[in-house]
Each structure stands twice: as structure tokens, then as C-alpha cells.
């Protein structure tokens, strides 16, 4: 749990642009399982660390991390972080959020990318892999309602 006290009014939303098993790129229904505000790696600011869990389907239970820059000496990083937080809060159906814990367990849609990841290992060898990255958030798409019609086949 981390105190948030954030109002999305007037904030721009993030635009689309874990585990060893990688998800195919696409949209997934998920919920936030964990969130915490922690110092960034350089100890010059703070990031919100979120953990999303896929709900339903073939990848039910798969978890994905997502970090949001919250305090940072770089104003661009803070601006992107506020846009991401605005997207998350609005996707959870809220306008204001006093504590990140208020967002836990609310179904929302996440847009997941599958990207190539390449880095140089300790021995100088190039290591290639794939990684998932959450690229966007939106409100859960509602299920079509079932209505009775005159042409029911029974």
C-alpha cells in the first residue's frame, strides 16, 4: 500500500507507444495485485512498482510488472509517469485515487507488447530474448448484454 493522493483531472493519459513464459502481443483483462512506492535505482526519486495479473483465458494468473516514475529530477520522466498513472486510474474507473491500494483487484484491459531484448553478457557475448511490456491501459470492455428476441429457436 502506498499513499497516492492523485487527481487525474487535467492530466494526459499514457498512449500505447516477469515471468519466463512470454505472452503474445495483444489486449488482456488484468487486475493490479500489488503496488508500492519505492526509491528508484539511483536513489534520486521514487517509482511506483505495480504487479498486474491476467484474469481468465489461456494466460490466467500470469503476472507482469509495470513501473511508473513518480518523483524524478527529469521533468519528462515525471510527465510520462503522471500520464501512465492517469491511464491506470481512469482504466480502473476512477478520477481520483488517494492510495494505490484502491486500484487493487479492479478488472481493466492492458495492452501488452512482445519485444526483442538484446544485451551484452559478462563475457562479451550478445544475449537475445523476448520480453513483455505493458504499453497501455483502458477500461474493461463490457460484455454484450443478452436480450430475449421473438425468434428463439425453442
Buried (B, 14 or more C-beta within 10 A) or exposed (E): EBEBEBEBEEBEBBEEEEEEEBBEEEEBBBBBEBBBBEEBEEEEBBBBBBBBBBBEEEBEEBBBBBBBBBBBEEEEBBBBBBBBBBBBBBBBEBEEBEBBBBBBEBBBBBBBBBEEEEEEEEEEEEEEEEEBBBBBBBEBEEEEEEEEEEEEEE
